[in-house]
Amino acid sequence: MENKLDSVVTSVINQFIERSKKGKAKYGVDLDRKDLSLLEWIEHAKQEHMDAILYLEKIKQMFIDEQERKIY
């Protein structure tokens, strides 16, 4: 039986690979690094999630603005 991934999963996998390559090139390290403590890893994750929330809020506001323009 063939285990073919759907196009969305394939796209995300490819994006992860490219992001990893760019991060390694930009910062000279990858997630196999050993120089961060558990708390530092948690802080990195927290900061990334805070950014994601900001992006989601911006997208939400843009969507609401677009919907309001359609109504009026």
N, CA, C and O atoms as a MOPAC input file, in Angstrom:
PM7 MOZYME 1SCF
protein

 N      0.84900 1    -1.17600 1     0.00000 1
 C      0.00000 1     0.00000 1     0.00000 1
 C      0.89900 1     1.24600 1     0.00000 1
 O      1.84200 1     1.34300 1     0.78600 1
 N      0.59900 1     2.16600 1    -0.86900 1
 C      1.37100 1     3.40200 1    -0.98200 1
 C      0.93800 1     4.38900 1     0.10000 1
 O     -0.25300 1     4.61100 1     0.31800 1
 N      1.93300 1     4.98000 1     0.77400 1
 C      1.64500 1     5.95700 1     1.82100 1
 C      1.98000 1     7.34300 1     1.28500 1
 O      3.03400 1     7.89300 1     1.60300 1
 N      1.09100 1     7.91100 1     0.47600 1
 C      1.31100 1     9.20300 1    -0.16100 1
 C      0.76000 1    10.31800 1     0.73400 1
 O     -0.39800 1    10.28800 1     1.15000 1
 N      1.61400 1    11.29100 1     1.01600 1
 C      1.17600 1    12.42900 1     1.81900 1
 C      0.36100 1    13.37900 1     0.95800 1
 O      0.59200 1    13.50400 1    -0.24500 1
 N     -0.59100 1    14.04400 1     1.58800 1
 C     -1.36400 1    15.01600 1     0.83000 1
 C     -0.52200 1    16.26100 1     0.57300 1
 O      0.53300 1    16.43700 1     1.18200 1
 N     -0.97700 1    17.10600 1    -0.31000 1
 C     -0.18500 1    18.25200 1    -0.75900 1
 C      0.07700 1    19.25300 1     0.36200 1
 O      1.11600 1    19.91300 1     0.36500 1
 N     -0.83900 1    19.37500 1     1.30400 1
 C     -0.64500 1    20.32000 1     2.41000 1
 C      0.47200 1    19.82500 1     3.33000 1
 O      1.35000 1    20.60100 1     3.70800 1
 N      0.44600 1    18.54900 1     3.68900 1
 C      1.49300 1    17.97700 1     4.53900 1
 C      2.84600 1    18.08800 1     3.84400 1
 O      3.83300 1    18.47000 1     4.47300 1
 N      2.90300 1    17.76300 1     2.57400 1
 C      4.14200 1    17.85800 1     1.81900 1
 C      4.66400 1    19.28800 1     1.79800 1
 O      5.86200 1    19.51700 1     1.96200 1
 N      3.77800 1    20.23800 1     1.59800 1
 C      4.17400 1    21.64200 1     1.58200 1
 C      4.75800 1    22.06600 1     2.92600 1
 O      5.78600 1    22.74100 1     2.97300 1
 N      4.10500 1    21.67300 1     4.01700 1
 C      4.58700 1    22.04200 1     5.35300 1
 C      5.94800 1    21.39400 1     5.63500 1
 O      6.83900 1    22.04500 1     6.18000 1
 N      6.10900 1    20.14600 1     5.27600 1
 C      7.39700 1    19.47100 1     5.46800 1
 C      8.49300 1    20.21400 1     4.71500 1
 O      9.56700 1    20.46300 1     5.26300 1
 N      8.22800 1    20.56500 1     3.46900 1
 C      9.21900 1    21.29100 1     2.67000 1
 C      9.53300 1    22.66000 1     3.26900 1
 O     10.68000 1    23.10600 1     3.23800 1
 N      8.51600 1    23.32500 1     3.81400 1
 C      8.74500 1    24.61900 1     4.45500 1
 C      9.60400 1    24.46500 1     5.70800 1
 O     10.46400 1    25.30600 1     5.97000 1
 N      9.38400 1    23.40300 1     6.48600 1
 C     10.21700 1    23.15200 1     7.65700 1
 C     11.67300 1    22.92900 1     7.25500 1
 O     12.58600 1    23.43900 1     7.90400 1
 N     11.88300 1    22.17700 1     6.19600 1
 C     13.24400 1    21.91000 1     5.72800 1
 C     13.91700 1    23.20600 1     5.30900 1
 O     15.06300 1    23.45300 1     5.68500 1
 N     13.23000 1    24.03600 1     4.54100 1
 C     13.80200 1    25.31100 1     4.09800 1
 C     14.05200 1    26.24400 1     5.28100 1
 O     15.07700 1    26.92400 1     5.32700 1
 N     13.13200 1    26.28100 1     6.22400 1
 C     13.30300 1    27.13100 1     7.41000 1
 C     14.52100 1    26.68400 1     8.21100 1
 O     15.28200 1    27.51500 1     8.70600 1
 N     14.70200 1    25.39100 1     8.33600 1
 C     15.85600 1    24.85300 1     9.05600 1
 C     17.16700 1    25.26600 1     8.37100 1
 O     18.12000 1    25.67600 1     9.03300 1
 N     17.19900 1    25.15300 1     7.06000 1
 C     18.40400 1    25.53900 1     6.30800 1
 C     18.70200 1    27.02700 1     6.47600 1
 O     19.85100 1    27.41100 1     6.69200 1
 N     17.66500 1    27.86400 1     6.37600 1
 C     17.85800 1    29.31000 1     6.51900 1
 C     18.30300 1    29.67100 1     7.92700 1
 O     19.17700 1    30.52000 1     8.10400 1
 N     17.71100 1    29.03400 1     8.93000 1
 C     18.09800 1    29.29500 1    10.31200 1
 C     19.53500 1    28.91200 1    10.58000 1
 O     20.26400 1    29.64600 1    11.24900 1
 N     19.94500 1    27.77700 1    10.06700 1
 C     21.33200 1    27.32400 1    10.23700 1
 C     22.28600 1    28.29700 1     9.56100 1
 O     23.33200 1    28.63100 1    10.11700 1
 N     21.93000 1    28.75500 1     8.35900 1
 C     22.78000 1    29.70500 1     7.64300 1
 C     22.83400 1    31.05600 1     8.35900 1
 O     23.89500 1    31.67500 1     8.43700 1
 N     21.70700 1    31.50900 1     8.87500 1
 C     21.63800 1    32.82800 1     9.51100 1
 C     22.28000 1    32.84600 1    10.89300 1
 O     23.02700 1    33.76800 1    11.22100 1
 N     21.99000 1    31.82100 1    11.71000 1
 C     22.41300 1    31.83000 1    13.10300 1
 C     23.59600 1    30.90500 1    13.39600 1
 O     24.22100 1    31.00200 1    14.45200 1
 N     23.89800 1    30.01100 1    12.45600 1
 C     25.02200 1    29.09200 1    12.64600 1
 C     24.74700 1    27.95400 1    13.61500 1
 O     25.66300 1    27.22100 1    13.98700 1
 N     23.50000 1    27.80200 1    14.02300 1
 C     23.11700 1    26.71200 1    14.92400 1
 C     21.78400 1    26.13500 1    14.46700 1
 O     21.05800 1    26.73600 1    13.67500 1
 N     21.48900 1    24.95800 1    14.98800 1
 C     20.18400 1    24.36200 1    14.71900 1
 C     19.59800 1    23.86900 1    16.03500 1
 O     20.13700 1    24.16700 1    17.10100 1
 N     18.52300 1    23.13400 1    15.97500 1
 C     17.85600 1    22.69800 1    17.19100 1
 C     18.59800 1    21.58900 1    17.92600 1
 O     18.17300 1    21.18000 1    19.00700 1
 N     19.68200 1    21.10000 1    17.37100 1
 C     20.51900 1    20.12300 1    18.06400 1
 C     21.51900 1    20.79500 1    19.00000 1
 O     22.31900 1    20.11700 1    19.64500 1
 N     21.47700 1    22.11600 1    19.07700 1
 C     22.40800 1    22.85200 1    19.93000 1
 C     22.23500 1    22.43200 1    21.38600 1
 O     21.15900 1    22.00500 1    21.80400 1
 N     23.32400 1    22.56300 1    22.15000 1
 C     23.31900 1    22.12900 1    23.55000 1
 C     23.58500 1    23.28600 1    24.51200 1
 O     23.77200 1    23.06500 1    25.70900 1
 N     23.60500 1    24.51600 1    23.99600 1
 C     24.00700 1    25.65300 1    24.82900 1
 C     22.84800 1    26.34800 1    25.53300 1
 O     23.07500 1    27.32700 1    26.24400 1
 N     21.63700 1    25.88600 1    25.36500 1
 C     20.49200 1    26.52100 1    26.01600 1
 C     19.92900 1    25.62100 1    27.11000 1
 O     19.87400 1    24.39900 1    26.97300 1
 N     19.51700 1    26.25800 1    28.19000 1
 C     18.87300 1    25.51600 1    29.27600 1
 C     17.40800 1    25.26500 1    28.92000 1
 O     16.89000 1    25.79800 1    27.93800 1
 N     16.76400 1    24.45100 1    29.73000 1
 C     15.34400 1    24.19100 1    29.53000 1
 C     14.54700 1    25.48900 1    29.60400 1
 O     13.64700 1    25.71200 1    28.79500 1
 N     14.87300 1    26.34000 1    30.56600 1
 C     14.15900 1    27.61600 1    30.67900 1
 C     14.40200 1    28.51100 1    29.47200 1
 O     13.49700 1    29.23300 1    29.05300 1
 N     15.59000 1    28.47900 1    28.91100 1
 C     15.86600 1    29.27200 1    27.70500 1
 C     15.07300 1    28.75300 1    26.51800 1
 O     14.58000 1    29.54400 1    25.71300 1
 N     14.94000 1    27.42900 1    26.39400 1
 C     14.11900 1    26.85900 1    25.32500 1
 C     12.66000 1    27.27100 1    25.50700 1
 O     11.98000 1    27.61000 1    24.53800 1
 N     12.18400 1    27.24000 1    26.74600 1
 C     10.81200 1    27.66000 1    27.02400 1
 C     10.62000 1    29.12100 1    26.64100 1
 O      9.60500 1    29.47700 1    26.04200 1
 N     11.58000 1    29.96100 1    26.98000 1
 C     11.48300 1    31.38300 1    26.64100 1
 C     11.45600 1    31.59000 1    25.12900 1
 O     10.67600 1    32.40200 1    24.63200 1
 N     12.29800 1    30.86500 1    24.39300 1
 C     12.27500 1    30.95900 1    22.92600 1
 C     10.89300 1    30.59400 1    22.39000 1
 O     10.33500 1    31.29700 1    21.54900 1
 N     10.35400 1    29.48600 1    22.88800 1
 C      9.03300 1    29.03500 1    22.42400 1
 C      7.96400 1    30.06600 1    22.76900 1
 O      7.08400 1    30.35000 1    21.95600 1
 N      8.03900 1    30.62700 1    23.97700 1
 C      7.07100 1    31.63700 1    24.39300 1
 C      7.12200 1    32.85100 1    23.47800 1
 O      6.08100 1    33.35200 1    23.05200 1
 N      8.30900 1    33.32100 1    23.17700 1
 C      8.46600 1    34.47900 1    22.30200 1
 C      7.91600 1    34.19000 1    20.90600 1
 O      7.25300 1    35.04000 1    20.31100 1
 N      8.18500 1    33.00800 1    20.38900 1
 C      7.65800 1    32.62700 1    19.07100 1
 C      6.13200 1    32.59700 1    19.08300 1
 O      5.49800 1    33.05800 1    18.13400 1
 N      5.54600 1    32.06700 1    20.13700 1
 C      4.08600 1    32.01200 1    20.23200 1
 C      3.48000 1    33.40400 1    20.39300 1
 O      2.40200 1    33.67600 1    19.86500 1
 N      4.15700 1    34.27400 1    21.11000 1
 C      3.67400 1    35.64300 1    21.22800 1
 C      3.64400 1    36.31300 1    19.85600 1
 O      2.68700 1    37.01200 1    19.52500 1
 N      4.69000 1    36.09900 1    19.06100 1
 C      4.70300 1    36.62500 1    17.69400 1
 C      3.53500 1    36.06500 1    16.89200 1
 O      2.86000 1    36.80100 1    16.17200 1
 N      3.30000 1    34.76400 1    17.01800 1
 C      2.21100 1    34.12600 1    16.26800 1
 C      0.86300 1    34.73300 1    16.64800 1
 O      0.01600 1    34.95200 1    15.78200 1
 N      0.66200 1    35.00300 1    17.91900 1
 C     -0.59500 1    35.62400 1    18.36000 1
 C     -0.75100 1    37.00300 1    17.73400 1
 O     -1.84600 1    37.36900 1    17.30800 1
 N      0.33000 1    37.76700 1    17.67600 1
 C      0.26100 1    39.08500 1    17.04000 1
 C     -0.10000 1    38.96500 1    15.56800 1
 O     -0.91800 1    39.73600 1    15.06500 1
 N      0.49600 1    38.01500 1    14.88000 1
 C      0.17900 1    37.81800 1    13.46100 1
 C     -1.28600 1    37.42900 1    13.29100 1
 O     -1.96300 1    37.93400 1    12.39500 1
 N     -1.77900 1    36.53300 1    14.14400 1
 C     -3.18100 1    36.12500 1    14.05700 1
 C     -4.12100 1    37.29300 1    14.31400 1
 O     -5.14300 1    37.42700 1    13.64000 1
 N     -3.78900 1    38.12800 1    15.27000 1
 C     -4.63700 1    39.28900 1    15.55300 1
 C     -4.65100 1    40.24000 1    14.35800 1
 O     -5.69900 1    40.78200 1    14.00900 1
 N     -3.50400 1    40.44200 1    13.73600 1
 C     -3.44200 1    41.30500 1    12.54800 1
 C     -4.30100 1    40.73100 1    11.42400 1
 O     -5.06500 1    41.45600 1    10.78800 1
 N     -4.17100 1    39.43800 1    11.18700 1
 C     -4.96800 1    38.79200 1    10.14600 1
 C     -6.45500 1    38.91100 1    10.45600 1
 O     -7.25600 1    39.17100 1     9.55900 1
 N     -6.82700 1    38.72300 1    11.71400 1
 C     -8.22300 1    38.84900 1    12.13200 1
 C     -8.74400 1    40.25200 1    11.85700 1
 O     -9.83900 1    40.42100 1    11.32000 1
 N     -7.95400 1    41.25800 1    12.22800 1
 C     -8.36400 1    42.64000 1    11.99000 1
 C     -8.50600 1    42.92500 1    10.49800 1
 O     -9.44400 1    43.60700 1    10.08400 1
 N     -7.59800 1    42.41700 1     9.70300 1
 C     -7.68200 1    42.60500 1     8.25500 1
 C     -8.95000 1    41.95500 1     7.70700 1
 O     -9.62100 1    42.52600 1     6.84700 1
 N     -9.27700 1    40.76200 1     8.20300 1
 C    -10.47700 1    40.06000 1     7.76000 1
 C    -11.73500 1    40.84800 1     8.13900 1
 O    -12.63900 1    41.01500 1     7.32100 1
 N    -11.78400 1    41.32600 1     9.37500 1
 C    -12.93500 1    42.11000 1     9.83600 1
 C    -13.07600 1    43.37000 1     8.99600 1
 O    -14.17900 1    43.70700 1     8.56500 1
 N    -11.98100 1    44.06400 1     8.76100 1
 C    -12.01900 1    45.27400 1     7.93200 1
 C    -12.53800 1    44.96100 1     6.53300 1
 O    -13.33900 1    45.71500 1     5.98200 1
 N    -12.08900 1    43.86600 1     5.96700 1
 C    -12.53400 1    43.47000 1     4.62200 1
 C    -14.02500 1    43.16300 1     4.61800 1
 O    -14.73900 1    43.56000 1     3.69800 1
 N    -14.50100 1    42.45500 1     5.64700 1
 C    -15.92700 1    42.12800 1     5.73400 1
 C    -16.77100 1    43.38600 1     5.89600 1
 O    -17.84700 1    43.49100 1     5.30600 1
 N    -16.30100 1    44.32400 1     6.67700 1
 C    -17.04600 1    45.57400 1     6.87400 1
 C    -17.10900 1    46.38400 1     5.57800 1
 O    -18.11900 1    47.03300 1     5.30700 1
 N    -16.05500 1    46.35400 1     4.78400 1
 C    -16.07400 1    47.07100 1     3.50300 1
 C    -17.10400 1    46.44800 1     2.55900 1
 O    -17.73400 1    47.15300 1     1.77200 1
 N    -17.27100 1    45.15300 1     2.63800 1
 C    -18.24000 1    44.46400 1     1.77600 1
 C    -19.66800 1    44.80200 1     2.17400 1
 O    -20.55700 1    44.87200 1     1.32400 1
 N    -19.88300 1    45.01000 1     3.45600 1
 C    -21.23500 1    45.32800 1     3.95800 1
 C    -21.64500 1    46.72400 1     3.54000 1
 O    -22.78500 1    46.93700 1     3.12700 1
 N    -20.73900 1    47.67300 1     3.64000 1
 C    -21.07300 1    49.07100 1     3.39400 1
 C    -20.70000 1    49.42600 1     2.03600 1
 O    -20.89700 1    50.56800 1     1.62000 1

